[in-house]
């Protein structure tokens, strides 16, 4: 099996997103919005009128890294629900 371009693991309502390939955009929608403030910057209404918290995760390595700095690792943010 080929390695995945994006790996998403959900455990206990928390999503861990790892982008393994450059120039990929991943959108994660968390529909468990109980307790989220109405003015939360990531609160969004989807195309069906349902409210969710919307995260966009990217790994952009279009330009080569600076030779003085270590190479950037794939992004692996965790999101609580």
Rosetta silent file (secondary structure, phi, psi, omega in degrees, C-alpha in Angstrom):
SEQUENCE: XXXXXXXXXXXXXXXXXXXXXXXXXXXXXXXXXXXXXXXXXXXXXXXXXXXXXXXXXXXXXXXXXXXXXXXXXXXXXXXXX
SCORE:     score description
SCORE:     0.000 S_00000001
   1 L     0.000  138.880  176.433    0.000    0.000    0.000 S_00000001
   2 L   -72.039  152.065  175.972    1.236    3.495   -0.803 S_00000001
   3 L   -67.679  142.913 -179.133    1.789    5.941    2.051 S_00000001
   4 L   -72.876  150.407  174.699   -1.166    8.328    2.483 S_00000001
   5 L   -75.330  -33.019  179.486   -0.910   11.973    1.456 S_00000001
   6 E  -137.290  136.663  177.512   -2.982   12.945    4.512 S_00000001
   7 E  -121.733  125.343  178.388   -3.529   11.007    7.701 S_00000001
   8 E  -121.021  123.594  175.816   -6.467   11.867    9.990 S_00000001
   9 E  -119.542  131.147  178.591   -6.871   10.146   13.348 S_00000001
  10 E  -118.025  124.629  178.837   -9.893   10.851   15.574 S_00000001
  11 E  -143.775  123.578  178.564   -9.807    9.763   19.178 S_00000001
  12 L    60.656   32.860  179.346  -12.061   10.967   21.961 S_00000001
  13 L    81.504    7.304  179.139  -13.453   13.777   19.820 S_00000001
  14 E  -114.590  126.992  178.734   -9.989   15.094   18.916 S_00000001
  15 E   -99.918  132.241  174.676   -8.767   14.998   15.316 S_00000001
  16 E  -112.692  118.646 -175.968   -5.064   14.825   14.581 S_00000001
  17 E  -112.227  124.786  177.173   -4.305   15.790   10.964 S_00000001
  18 E  -120.922  118.899  178.178   -0.931   15.066    9.398 S_00000001
  19 E   -97.254  118.290 -174.258   -0.260   16.354    5.879 S_00000001
  20 L  -102.012   -4.337 -175.550    2.562   14.308    4.333 S_00000001
  21 L  -129.904  138.615 -179.781    2.677   15.801    0.845 S_00000001
  22 L   -68.670  156.277  173.699    3.297   19.425   -0.156 S_00000001
  23 L    64.654   34.046  175.213    0.644   21.616   -1.736 S_00000001
  24 E  -114.149  139.290  176.225   -2.348   19.752   -0.315 S_00000001
  25 E  -115.059  129.048  179.648   -5.246   21.506    1.373 S_00000001
  26 E  -120.422  130.541  174.657   -7.352   19.581    3.881 S_00000001
  27 E  -108.764  128.139  177.800  -10.587   20.881    5.340 S_00000001
  28 E  -115.697  126.258  178.243  -11.750   19.386    8.644 S_00000001
  29 E  -113.045  124.666  178.326  -15.283   20.142    9.846 S_00000001
  30 E  -108.847  109.528 -176.707  -16.185   19.526   13.480 S_00000001
  31 L   -87.610   -0.597  175.955  -19.962   19.531   13.916 S_00000001
  32 L   -86.593   84.433 -173.863  -19.760   19.103   17.695 S_00000001
  33 L  -103.763   12.516  175.929  -20.159   22.821   18.455 S_00000001
  34 L   -59.040  127.766  178.546  -21.709   22.543   21.927 S_00000001
  35 L    86.073   -1.581  177.729  -20.012   25.146   24.100 S_00000001
  36 L   -85.113  129.473  179.586  -18.427   27.023   21.172 S_00000001
  37 L   -62.871  145.172 -179.651  -18.975   30.785   21.393 S_00000001
  38 L   -61.899  -23.469 -179.228  -21.100   32.324   18.622 S_00000001
  39 L  -101.549   15.536  178.130  -18.246   34.696   17.770 S_00000001
  40 L   -58.965  132.676 -173.508  -15.562   31.964   17.582 S_00000001
  41 L   -61.766  -23.461 -178.759  -13.333   32.842   14.621 S_00000001
  42 L  -103.600    2.211  177.492  -13.607   29.355   13.084 S_00000001
  43 E   -69.760  135.622 -171.372  -17.356   28.857   13.565 S_00000001
  44 E  -147.007  154.337  173.608  -18.957   28.478   10.151 S_00000001
  45 E  -108.930  122.526 -175.766  -22.269   27.546    8.550 S_00000001
  46 L   -78.628 -176.534 -176.322  -21.910   24.900    5.858 S_00000001
  47 L   -66.507  -15.170  177.355  -23.762   24.590    2.567 S_00000001
  48 L   -98.658    2.007 -179.414  -26.621   22.727    4.324 S_00000001
  49 L    86.446    6.601  179.137  -27.076   25.417    6.969 S_00000001
  50 L   -88.710  141.603 -179.916  -25.419   23.337    9.698 S_00000001
  51 E   -86.551  141.496  177.446  -22.977   24.990   12.081 S_00000001
  52 E  -154.249  165.157  170.141  -19.478   23.605   12.456 S_00000001
  53 E   -96.685  127.744 -172.397  -15.970   24.628   13.358 S_00000001
  54 E  -112.997  121.360  177.699  -13.965   24.662   10.141 S_00000001
  55 E  -114.644  139.159  174.591  -10.208   24.066   10.089 S_00000001
  56 E  -118.475  126.016 -177.307   -8.038   24.250    6.998 S_00000001
  57 E  -118.844  130.803  178.345   -4.706   22.451    7.149 S_00000001
  58 E  -132.427  160.524  171.476   -2.005   22.835    4.510 S_00000001
  59 E  -134.538   98.948 -175.795    1.564   21.771    3.956 S_00000001
  60 L  -107.888  109.445  176.669    3.155   24.191    1.523 S_00000001
  61 L  -124.641   40.273 -177.450    6.744   23.470    0.638 S_00000001
  62 L   -63.060  -37.413  178.019    6.698   25.018   -2.837 S_00000001
  63 L   -99.244  145.088 -178.350    9.883   26.966   -2.153 S_00000001
  64 L   -65.235  145.528  179.475   13.002   25.177   -0.923 S_00000001
  65 L   -67.042  154.048  176.512   13.750   25.586    2.777 S_00000001
  66 L   -62.073  131.594 -177.412   16.492   27.948    3.895 S_00000001
  67 L   -65.195  -19.600  179.203   19.725   25.992    4.089 S_00000001
  68 L   -82.156  -18.958 -177.204   20.485   27.575    7.476 S_00000001
  69 L  -106.971  149.148  175.343   17.245   26.299    9.010 S_00000001
  70 L   -64.834  151.684 -179.987   16.195   22.670    9.523 S_00000001
  71 L   -61.538  143.219 -179.766   13.657   21.376    7.011 S_00000001
  72 L   -72.081  135.363  178.087   10.036   21.961    7.986 S_00000001
  73 L   -83.551  159.047  175.642    8.220   18.850    9.206 S_00000001
  74 L   -57.283  146.327 -179.757    4.709   17.949    7.973 S_00000001
  75 L   -73.512  136.126  179.806    2.019   19.872    9.836 S_00000001
  76 L  -137.220   60.937  179.346    0.312   17.854   12.557 S_00000001
  77 L   -72.373  152.584  175.099   -2.154   20.127   14.363 S_00000001
  78 E  -113.890  140.782 -177.723   -4.614   18.653   16.835 S_00000001
  79 E  -124.813  127.708  177.601   -8.153   19.942   17.119 S_00000001
  80 L   -89.978  149.492 -177.616  -10.425   19.458   20.111 S_00000001
  81 L  -116.372    0.000    0.000  -14.151   19.031   19.651 S_00000001
